[in-house]
Amino acid sequence: MNHASNAGRYALGDLTVNRMGYGAMQLAGPHVFGPPRDRAQALAVLRATVELGIDHIDTSDFYGPHVTNALIREALHPYRDDLVIVTKIGARRGDDGSWLPAQSPALLQSAVHDNLRNLGLDAIDVVNLRLMFDVAGPVEGDIEPQMTALAELQRQGLVRHIGVSNATAAQVAQARSIAPIVCVQNQYNLVQRADDALIAQLAADGIAYVPFFPLGGFSPLQSSTLAQVAQEYDATPMQTALAWLLQRSPNILVIAGTSSVEHLRQNVAGAALKLSPQSVAALDGIA
């Protein structure tokens, strides 16, 4: 059966989700800016996620901006009781589509209220603080003001759980000293392996790791080794890359995004793919 539950389940705080989730970023227009090319198709993808057993959708109000959250609300509201919606704050979009920091406590508070309004929620299940010291990747820097502001929103009941994104191991530790952290969302995939040690540490502490760009993002993964292993399992390279992530560590949650129902079904089918130790070793060597 092609169902997200084939990936197994893991905890996000006091919530439990199927490890195969969905990332909504690609539902916005080109470069994650403006409306979707095909609004009806975007809504169909979202409705197909829940039909396939996905109960963890990752989004942000700066996708579009305001586009993906509006689509999620139109397609899925009123939400199923078991649907966990995770969003991100900490960035904004320029008029030219650029990605800009929005890290002050006032801007973070405003972003939470924007997400609540556009999603049609009274409280958000998980809010990730997207750090913006460098848009290209994690860079060290003090995050006490941002985390303190987010912890206050949690005390107000507007945020149930907190995560961090684009964070170094030191920043994860600092965040955990201020408030409980249920997930870390960083770039990670077959070739981007900088967080190997962090993933192991988080797994030991029961904290989820949610890789963004699990299939390479704007530059999809390409490898002759990946293609060869995929062929051995009569699978696509992308299904194989997702299966590798799910077997990499039990605390990894996959949020592969797509604007195609067909590709969504293919991604979810990857949850049932079990790779042999020899195949995993071959894929590990790609990095």
C-alpha positions in Angstrom: 0.0 0.0 0.0 1.3 3.4 -1.0 1.0 5.2 2.4 3.1 7.6 4.4 2.9 5.3 7.4 5.3 2.9 5.7 8.1 5.3 6.8 7.3 4.7 10.5 6.5 7.4 13.1 8.4 9.8 15.3 7.7 12.4 18.0 7.6 16.2 17.7 7.3 17.0 21.4 4.0 15.5 22.5 2.9 15.0 18.9 3.6 12.0 16.8 3.8 12.0 13.0 4.6 9.8 10.1 8.2 10.3 9.2 7.2 10.9 5.5 5.8 14.4 5.5 5.4 17.1 2.9 7.1 20.5 2.3 4.9 23.1 0.7 7.5 25.5 -0.6 7.2 24.4 -4.2 3.5 25.3 -4.3 4.4 29.0 -4.6 5.5 30.6 -7.9 8.9 30.4 -9.5 11.7 31.0 -7.0 9.1 30.6 -4.2 7.7 34.0 -5.1 4.2 34.9 -6.3 1.2 32.7 -7.0 1.4 29.1 -8.3 1.5 28.4 -12.0 -1.5 26.1 -11.6 -3.6 26.9 -8.5 -6.0 23.9 -9.0 -3.0 21.6 -9.2 -1.5 23.0 -6.0 -4.8 22.4 -4.2 -4.9 18.9 -5.6 -1.4 18.2 -4.3 -2.4 19.3 -0.8 -5.5 17.2 -0.8 -3.6 14.2 -2.0 -1.1 14.5 0.9 -3.7 13.6 3.5 -5.2 10.9 1.3 -1.7 9.3 1.2 -1.4 9.4 5.0 0.8 12.5 5.4 0.1 14.1 8.7 3.0 16.6 8.8 3.1 19.6 6.5 5.9 22.1 6.5 5.2 25.6 5.4 6.0 29.3 6.0 4.2 32.6 5.5 7.3 33.9 3.6 6.7 31.3 0.9 5.1 33.5 -1.7 4.8 35.4 0.6 1.5 34.3 2.1 0.8 32.0 -0.8 1.4 28.5 0.6 -0.4 29.2 3.8 -3.5 30.5 1.9 -3.4 27.4 -0.3 -3.2 25.0 2.7 -6.1 26.8 4.4 -8.2 26.6 1.2 -7.4 22.9 0.5 -7.5 21.5 4.0 -9.4 23.7 6.5 -11.0 22.6 8.8 -8.0 20.5 9.5 -8.0 16.9 10.5 -7.2 16.4 14.2 -4.1 14.4 13.4 -2.6 17.0 11.0 0.5 18.7 12.3 1.4 22.0 10.6 4.9 23.3 11.0 5.9 26.8 10.0 9.0 29.0 10.0 9.6 32.6 11.0 12.6 34.8 10.8 12.7 35.9 7.2 10.8 38.1 4.8 10.7 38.7 1.1 11.9 41.8 -0.7 9.9 43.2 -3.6 12.4 41.6 -5.9 11.9 38.2 -4.3 15.1 38.4 -2.2 15.3 36.6 1.1 15.9 39.1 3.9 16.3 38.8 7.7 13.3 39.5 9.9 14.8 38.6 13.3 13.7 41.3 15.7 11.3 40.2 18.5 8.6 42.5 17.1 9.0 41.0 13.6 8.9 37.5 15.0 5.8 38.2 16.9 4.2 39.7 13.8 5.2 36.7 11.7 3.5 34.3 14.2 0.3 36.3 14.0 0.5 36.3 10.2 0.8 32.5 10.1 -2.1 32.1 12.5 -4.3 34.3 10.5 -3.4 32.9 7.1 -3.6 29.3 8.2 -6.8 29.8 10.2 -5.4 28.6 13.5 -5.6 29.6 17.1 -2.2 28.0 17.8 0.6 26.6 15.6 1.8 23.1 16.3 5.5 23.9 15.7 7.3 27.1 14.8 10.9 26.9 13.5 13.1 29.9 14.1 14.9 30.3 10.8 18.3 31.9 11.5 19.4 34.4 8.9 23.0 35.3 9.8 23.7 34.0 6.3 20.9 32.9 4.0 23.3 30.3 2.4 23.9 28.3 5.5 24.5 28.2 9.3 26.7 30.8 10.7 27.5 31.3 14.4 25.8 34.1 16.2 23.8 34.8 19.4 20.2 33.8 19.2 19.1 34.7 22.8 16.8 37.6 21.8 15.0 35.6 19.1 14.6 32.5 21.2 13.3 34.5 24.2 10.7 36.2 22.0 9.6 32.8 20.7 9.5 31.3 24.1 7.2 34.1 25.2 4.8 33.4 22.3 4.8 29.8 23.5 3.9 30.9 27.0 1.0 32.9 25.6 -0.3 29.7 24.0 0.2 30.8 20.4 3.0 28.3 19.7 2.8 24.7 21.0 6.4 23.7 20.2 9.6 25.3 19.0 12.3 24.3 16.5 15.3 26.0 14.9 16.4 26.1 11.3 19.7 26.9 9.5 21.4 26.5 12.9 24.9 25.4 14.1 25.3 22.8 16.8 26.2 25.6 19.2 23.0 27.5 18.4 21.0 24.4 18.9 22.5 24.1 22.3 21.8 27.7 23.1 18.2 27.4 22.0 17.7 24.3 24.2 19.0 26.3 27.2 16.2 28.8 26.7 13.2 26.6 25.7 12.5 22.9 24.8 13.4 22.2 21.1 11.5 19.5 19.3 13.2 19.6 15.9 16.1 21.0 13.9 15.6 21.8 10.2 18.9 22.2 8.3 20.0 21.3 4.8 21.0 17.7 4.6 20.9 15.0 1.9 23.1 12.4 0.2 25.8 14.9 -0.7 25.3 17.5 2.1 26.4 15.7 5.2 27.8 18.4 7.5 25.2 17.5 10.2 26.1 13.9 10.6 27.3 14.4 14.2 24.4 16.7 15.1 21.9 14.2 13.9 23.3 11.5 16.1 23.3 13.9 19.1 19.7 14.8 18.5 18.7 11.2 18.1 20.2 10.4 21.5 18.1 13.2 23.0 14.8 12.2 21.2 14.8 15.3 19.0 13.7 15.2 15.4 15.9 16.3 12.5 14.1 17.5 9.4 16.4 18.0 6.4 15.4 20.6 3.9 16.4 20.1 0.3 16.4 16.4 0.9 16.5 15.8 -2.9 19.0 18.6 -3.6 16.6 21.5 -3.7 16.9 23.8 -6.8 19.7 21.6 -8.1 18.3 18.0 -7.9 20.7 15.3 -6.8 22.6 13.6 -9.7 24.9 10.7 -9.2 25.7 7.6 -11.3 25.9 5.6 -8.1 22.5 6.8 -7.0 21.1 5.9 -10.4 22.6 2.4 -10.3 21.3 1.6 -6.8 17.9 2.9 -7.8 17.9 0.6 -10.9 18.6 -2.4 -8.7 15.4 -1.7 -6.7 13.3 -0.8 -9.8 12.9 2.7 -8.1 13.6 6.2 -9.2 16.7 8.0 -7.9 14.6 10.3 -5.9 12.8 7.5 -4.2 16.1 5.9 -3.4 17.5 9.1 -2.0 14.4 9.5 0.3 14.7 5.8 1.4 18.4 6.5 2.3 17.4 9.4 4.5 14.7 7.4 6.3 17.3 4.6 7.0 20.0 7.1 7.9 18.6 7.7 11.4 15.3 7.0 13.1 14.8 10.7 14.1 14.9 12.0 10.5 11.6 13.3 9.2 11.4 13.7 5.4 9.5 16.7 3.9 10.1 16.4 0.2 8.2 19.0 -1.7 6.6 18.9 -5.1 3.9 20.6 -7.1 2.9 17.4 -8.9 0.4 14.8 -7.6 2.3 12.1 -9.6 5.6 13.0 -8.0 4.0 13.2 -4.6 2.8 9.6 -5.0 6.3 8.6 -6.1 7.9 10.2 -3.1 5.5 8.5 -0.7 6.1 5.2 -2.4 9.8 5.7 -1.4 8.8 5.2 2.2 8.3 1.5 1.6 11.7 1.0 -0.1 14.2 -0.9 2.2 17.8 -0.7 1.2 20.3 -3.4 1.9 23.4 -2.6 4.0 25.5 -2.8 0.8 23.3 -0.3 -1.0 23.4 2.1 2.0 27.2 1.8 2.0 27.4 2.6 -1.7 25.1 5.6 -1.2 27.1 6.8 1.8 30.2 6.9 -0.5 28.6 9.6 -2.7 29.4 12.3 -0.2 
